[in-house]
Amino acid sequence: MRILLVEDDGEISAMLRSFLMTENYEVVAAFDGESACEKFFADAFDLVLLDLMLPGKSGMEVMGKIRESSTVPILILSAKDTDSDKTLGFGLGADDYITKPFSVTEVLARIKANIRRSTQYAAGASGQQPVLARGALTMDLNGYCVKKDGEEIELTAKEFEILKLLLQNPKKVYTKEQIYSLVWNDAYLGDENAVNVHISRLRTKIEDNPREPRYIVTVWGIGYKAGDF
């Protein structure tokens, strides 16, 4: 597995690169936004570790550029830990957000989880799976493909898993805690931003009018459920 590590702090970059290489990852380091974009589009990577505070092109700009053509998992590394920073990061397409200071074992666990989900998403599930249909949406669980009115919609792995969870259980209302635990496969620590932003991004892709959603309905005070058709 190849990782693009974008971090302008030389000591942090060297520490992470050394640790991840002992875990059998191939790590390519970039120290500014321009070189990060150049290296990403010149080769293939399985995951990007991205600092937000970079010289020149910012981490947010780098992520926006990557998201124009790729759904590769992006893990943000940042000393910024406010809700607005996290919301902005998730809104631009981040899959995970790790605040500094962090432990290398935490970073490794997040990397493994995101690569595992991304690999499953790209390869498709094993065995025969049904095709879910709701309104104009069809969801091929075997091919990991979502279409609306016959046109394919490009979803990230987490967006796909959220939609799958809701459509497979159309009568059930899921709290944000339940969605986070089931999709992120991690303990919920009270941070609602990840779920809120992913739901918002998903709605912009599948709804006719995201402000009046029909496929993913908010149940006020509880959480979300699939809409009734």
Sine and cosine of phi, psi and omega as CSV:
sin_phi,cos_phi,sin_psi,cos_psi,sin_omega,cos_omega
0.00,0.00,0.69,-0.72,-0.06,-1.00
-0.94,-0.35,0.74,-0.67,-0.03,-1.00
-0.87,-0.50,0.72,-0.70,0.16,-0.99
-0.99,-0.11,0.90,-0.45,-0.01,-1.00
-0.97,-0.23,0.91,-0.41,-0.03,-1.00
-0.93,-0.37,0.98,-0.20,-0.09,-1.00
-0.46,-0.89,0.84,-0.55,-0.06,-1.00
-1.00,0.10,-0.23,0.97,0.07,-1.00
-0.99,0.15,0.92,-0.39,-0.08,-1.00
-0.86,0.51,-0.63,0.78,-0.03,-1.00
-0.93,0.36,-0.70,0.71,0.02,-1.00
-0.90,0.44,-0.68,0.74,0.01,-1.00
-0.87,0.49,-0.72,0.69,-0.03,-1.00
-0.91,0.42,-0.64,0.77,0.01,-1.00
-0.89,0.46,-0.76,0.65,-0.02,-1.00
-0.91,0.42,-0.69,0.73,-0.03,-1.00
-0.88,0.47,-0.71,0.71,0.00,-1.00
-0.89,0.46,-0.71,0.71,-0.02,-1.00
-0.91,0.42,-0.72,0.69,-0.05,-1.00
-0.93,0.37,-0.52,0.85,0.05,-1.00
-0.93,0.38,-0.54,0.84,0.07,-1.00
-0.93,0.36,-0.33,0.94,0.05,-1.00
-1.00,-0.09,0.24,0.97,0.09,-1.00
0.95,0.31,0.46,0.89,0.16,-0.99
-0.99,-0.12,0.59,-0.81,0.14,-0.99
-1.00,-0.02,0.84,-0.55,-0.12,-0.99
-0.88,-0.48,0.82,-0.58,0.09,-1.00
-0.95,-0.32,0.82,-0.57,-0.08,-1.00
-0.99,-0.16,0.64,-0.76,0.15,-0.99
-0.75,-0.66,0.56,-0.83,-0.12,-0.99
-0.89,-0.45,0.03,1.00,0.08,-1.00
-0.46,-0.89,0.22,-0.98,-0.09,-1.00
-0.91,0.41,-0.64,0.77,-0.03,-1.00
-0.89,0.45,-0.75,0.66,-0.02,-1.00
-0.93,0.37,-0.49,0.87,0.05,-1.00
-0.88,0.47,-0.72,0.69,0.02,-1.00
-0.90,0.43,-0.68,0.74,0.00,-1.00
-0.87,0.50,-0.71,0.70,-0.04,-1.00
-0.94,0.34,-0.62,0.79,-0.02,-1.00
-0.89,0.46,-0.73,0.69,-0.08,-1.00
-0.99,0.14,-0.12,0.99,0.04,-1.00
-1.00,-0.02,-0.22,0.98,-0.07,-1.00
-0.51,-0.86,0.00,-1.00,-0.01,-1.00
-0.96,-0.27,0.71,-0.71,0.01,-1.00
-0.76,-0.65,0.49,-0.87,0.01,-1.00
-1.00,-0.07,-0.30,0.95,-0.03,-1.00
-0.24,-0.97,0.48,-0.88,0.05,-1.00
-0.85,-0.53,0.80,-0.60,0.17,-0.99
-0.98,-0.18,0.88,-0.48,-0.22,-0.97
-0.77,-0.64,0.88,-0.47,0.14,-0.99
-0.98,0.21,0.54,-0.84,-0.01,-1.00
-1.00,0.09,-0.61,0.80,-0.06,-1.00
-1.00,0.00,0.99,-0.10,-0.04,-1.00
-0.82,-0.57,0.50,-0.87,0.11,-0.99
-0.94,0.34,0.57,-0.82,-0.01,-1.00
0.97,0.25,-0.85,-0.53,0.02,-1.00
-0.93,0.38,0.79,-0.61,-0.07,-1.00
-0.96,0.27,0.24,-0.97,0.05,-1.00
-0.88,0.48,-0.62,0.79,0.04,-1.00
-0.89,0.45,-0.65,0.76,0.03,-1.00
-0.91,0.41,-0.65,0.76,0.04,-1.00
-0.88,0.48,-0.71,0.70,-0.01,-1.00
-0.89,0.45,-0.66,0.75,0.03,-1.00
-0.88,0.48,-0.63,0.77,0.01,-1.00
-0.92,0.40,-0.69,0.73,0.01,-1.00
-0.89,0.45,-0.67,0.74,-0.07,-1.00
-0.94,0.34,-0.21,0.98,0.07,-1.00
-0.90,0.43,-0.44,0.90,-0.10,-1.00
-0.64,-0.76,0.01,1.00,-0.10,-1.00
-0.60,-0.80,0.56,-0.83,0.10,-1.00
-0.95,-0.32,0.34,0.94,0.02,-1.00
-0.82,0.57,0.63,-0.77,0.03,-1.00
-0.86,0.51,0.73,-0.68,0.05,-1.00
-0.86,-0.52,0.85,-0.53,0.04,-1.00
-0.94,-0.33,0.87,-0.49,0.01,-1.00
-0.99,0.13,0.70,-0.71,0.15,-0.99
-0.91,-0.41,0.88,-0.48,-0.09,-1.00
-0.44,-0.90,0.55,-0.84,0.13,-0.99
-0.99,0.16,-0.23,0.97,0.04,-1.00
-0.98,0.20,0.86,-0.50,-0.07,-1.00
-0.80,-0.60,0.35,0.94,0.02,-1.00
-0.98,0.21,0.35,-0.94,0.01,-1.00
-0.87,0.49,-0.61,0.79,-0.03,-1.00
-0.92,0.40,-0.62,0.78,0.03,-1.00
-0.91,0.42,-0.69,0.72,0.00,-1.00
-0.91,0.41,-0.67,0.74,0.01,-1.00
-0.88,0.48,-0.68,0.73,0.02,-1.00
-0.89,0.45,-0.68,0.74,0.01,-1.00
-0.88,0.47,-0.74,0.67,0.02,-1.00
-0.91,0.42,-0.60,0.80,-0.02,-1.00
-0.90,0.43,-0.51,0.86,0.01,-1.00
-1.00,0.07,-0.09,1.00,0.11,-0.99
0.87,-0.50,0.19,0.98,0.04,-1.00
-0.94,0.35,0.57,-0.82,0.05,-1.00
-1.00,-0.05,-0.41,0.91,-0.03,-1.00
-0.41,-0.91,0.34,-0.94,-0.07,-1.00
-0.67,-0.74,0.90,-0.44,-0.03,-1.00
-0.90,-0.44,0.85,-0.53,-0.04,-1.00
-1.00,-0.02,0.57,-0.82,0.07,-1.00
-1.00,0.05,0.57,-0.82,-0.04,1.00
-0.97,0.25,0.45,-0.89,-0.03,-1.00
-0.70,-0.72,0.27,-0.96,0.10,-1.00
-0.99,-0.13,0.56,-0.83,-0.01,-1.00
-0.91,0.42,-0.48,0.88,0.02,-1.00
-0.93,0.36,-0.56,0.83,0.07,-1.00
-0.91,0.40,-0.70,0.72,0.02,-1.00
-0.87,0.49,-0.69,0.73,0.01,-1.00
-0.88,0.48,-0.69,0.72,-0.01,-1.00
-0.89,0.46,-0.66,0.75,0.01,-1.00
-0.92,0.39,-0.63,0.78,0.03,-1.00
-0.88,0.47,-0.75,0.66,-0.03,-1.00
-0.87,0.49,-0.68,0.73,-0.03,-1.00
-0.90,0.43,-0.68,0.74,-0.05,-1.00
-0.96,0.30,-0.60,0.80,0.06,-1.00
-0.93,0.38,-0.62,0.78,0.02,-1.00
-0.88,0.47,-0.73,0.69,0.01,-1.00
-0.90,0.43,-0.66,0.75,-0.02,-1.00
-0.91,0.41,-0.64,0.77,0.01,-1.00
-0.91,0.41,-0.67,0.74,0.03,-1.00
-0.90,0.43,-0.62,0.78,-0.01,-1.00
-0.91,0.41,-0.67,0.74,-0.04,-1.00
-0.96,0.30,-0.62,0.79,-0.10,-1.00
-1.00,0.10,-0.44,0.90,-0.07,-1.00
1.00,0.01,0.40,-0.92,-0.01,-1.00
-0.97,0.25,0.45,-0.89,0.01,-1.00
-0.99,0.14,0.45,-0.89,0.02,-1.00
0.99,0.15,0.07,-1.00,-0.02,-1.00
-1.00,0.09,0.81,-0.59,0.01,-1.00
-0.85,-0.53,0.47,-0.88,0.00,-1.00
-0.96,0.28,0.28,-0.96,0.16,-0.99
-0.98,-0.18,0.88,-0.47,0.01,-1.00
-0.99,0.12,0.65,-0.76,0.02,-1.00
-0.75,-0.66,0.73,-0.68,0.05,-1.00
-0.49,-0.87,0.90,-0.43,-0.05,-1.00
0.87,0.49,-0.78,-0.63,0.01,-1.00
-1.00,0.05,-0.01,1.00,-0.04,-1.00
-1.00,-0.04,0.65,-0.76,0.22,-0.98
-0.79,-0.61,0.65,-0.76,-0.07,-1.00
-0.77,-0.64,0.95,-0.32,0.00,-1.00
-1.00,0.03,0.97,-0.24,-0.07,-1.00
-0.96,0.29,-0.39,0.92,0.02,-1.00
-0.98,0.18,-0.65,0.76,-0.02,-1.00
-1.00,-0.07,0.00,1.00,-0.03,-1.00
0.77,0.63,0.83,0.56,-0.07,-1.00
-0.70,-0.71,0.74,-0.68,0.05,-1.00
-0.87,-0.49,0.74,-0.67,0.02,-1.00
-0.79,-0.62,0.53,-0.85,0.10,-0.99
-0.80,-0.60,0.85,-0.52,-0.09,-1.00
0.80,0.60,0.58,0.81,0.06,-1.00
1.00,0.08,-0.13,0.99,0.00,-1.00
-0.98,-0.20,0.75,-0.66,-0.06,-1.00
-0.94,0.34,0.66,-0.75,0.05,-1.00
-0.94,-0.34,0.79,-0.62,-0.03,-1.00
-1.00,0.08,0.91,-0.42,0.01,-1.00
-0.90,-0.44,0.49,-0.87,0.16,-0.99
-0.97,0.25,0.18,-0.98,-0.03,-1.00
-0.86,0.51,-0.68,0.73,-0.04,-1.00
-0.94,0.34,-0.62,0.78,0.06,-1.00
-0.87,0.49,-0.67,0.74,0.02,-1.00
-0.88,0.48,-0.71,0.70,-0.06,-1.00
-0.92,0.39,-0.59,0.81,0.06,-1.00
-0.90,0.43,-0.73,0.68,0.00,-1.00
-0.89,0.45,-0.67,0.74,0.03,-1.00
-0.86,0.50,-0.72,0.69,-0.01,-1.00
-0.84,0.54,-0.71,0.70,-0.06,-1.00
-0.95,0.30,-0.68,0.73,-0.04,-1.00
-0.94,0.33,-0.51,0.86,0.03,-1.00
-0.96,0.29,-0.32,0.95,-0.04,-1.00
-0.75,-0.66,0.92,0.40,-0.19,-0.98
-0.90,0.44,-0.36,0.93,-0.04,-1.00
-1.00,-0.07,-0.15,0.99,-0.13,-0.99
-1.00,-0.10,0.68,-0.74,0.11,-0.99
-0.99,-0.13,0.80,-0.60,-0.01,-1.00
-0.96,-0.28,0.73,-0.68,0.13,-0.99
-0.96,0.27,0.26,-0.96,0.05,-1.00
-0.89,0.46,-0.59,0.81,0.03,-1.00
-0.89,0.46,-0.68,0.73,0.01,-1.00
-0.92,0.40,-0.68,0.73,0.02,-1.00
-0.88,0.47,-0.72,0.70,-0.01,-1.00
-0.88,0.47,-0.74,0.68,-0.04,-1.00
-0.89,0.46,-0.64,0.77,-0.07,-1.00
-0.98,0.19,-0.60,0.80,-0.06,-1.00
-1.00,0.02,-0.68,0.73,0.01,-1.00
-0.99,0.11,-0.26,0.97,-0.03,-1.00
0.81,0.59,0.72,0.70,-0.07,-1.00
-0.53,-0.85,0.32,-0.95,0.01,-1.00
-0.94,0.34,0.68,-0.73,0.01,-1.00
-0.99,0.16,0.82,-0.58,-0.06,-1.00
-0.94,-0.35,0.34,0.94,0.07,-1.00
1.00,0.01,0.05,1.00,0.00,-1.00
-1.00,0.00,0.96,-0.27,-0.07,-1.00
-0.99,0.14,-0.21,0.98,-0.13,-0.99
-0.86,0.50,-0.68,0.74,-0.06,-1.00
-0.85,0.52,-0.74,0.68,-0.02,-1.00
-0.93,0.36,-0.73,0.68,-0.03,-1.00
-0.85,0.53,-0.72,0.69,-0.08,-1.00
-0.95,0.32,-0.63,0.78,0.02,-1.00
-0.92,0.39,-0.61,0.79,0.08,-1.00
-0.89,0.45,-0.69,0.73,0.01,-1.00
-0.88,0.47,-0.71,0.71,0.02,-1.00
-0.90,0.43,-0.64,0.77,0.00,-1.00
-0.90,0.43,-0.66,0.75,0.02,-1.00
-0.89,0.45,-0.62,0.79,0.00,-1.00
-0.90,0.43,-0.40,0.92,-0.04,-1.00
-1.00,0.01,-0.52,0.85,-0.14,-0.99
-0.93,-0.37,-0.34,0.94,-0.08,-1.00
-1.00,0.03,0.54,-0.84,0.14,-0.99
-0.91,0.41,-0.66,0.75,0.06,-1.00
-0.70,-0.72,0.98,-0.20,-0.04,-1.00
-0.83,0.55,-0.40,0.91,0.00,-1.00
-0.98,0.19,-0.30,0.95,0.08,-1.00
-0.78,-0.63,0.94,0.35,-0.12,-0.99
-0.92,0.39,0.60,-0.80,0.05,-1.00
-0.90,-0.43,-0.49,0.87,-0.05,-1.00
-1.00,0.07,-0.61,0.79,0.06,-1.00
-0.85,-0.53,0.95,-0.32,-0.13,-0.99
-0.97,-0.23,0.68,-0.73,0.08,-1.00
-0.99,0.12,0.78,-0.63,0.13,-0.99
-0.97,-0.25,0.98,-0.20,-0.19,-0.98
-0.84,0.54,0.74,-0.67,0.01,-1.00
0.99,0.12,-0.09,1.00,-0.01,-1.00
-0.82,-0.57,-0.89,0.45,-0.06,-1.00
0.17,-0.99,-0.79,-0.62,-0.08,-1.00
-0.70,-0.71,0.40,-0.91,0.12,-0.99
-0.49,-0.87,0.23,-0.97,0.08,-1.00
-0.95,0.30,0.59,-0.81,0.01,-1.00
-0.95,0.30,0.38,-0.93,0.00,-1.00
-1.00,0.03,0.75,-0.66,0.03,-1.00
-0.81,-0.59,0.00,0.00,0.00,0.00
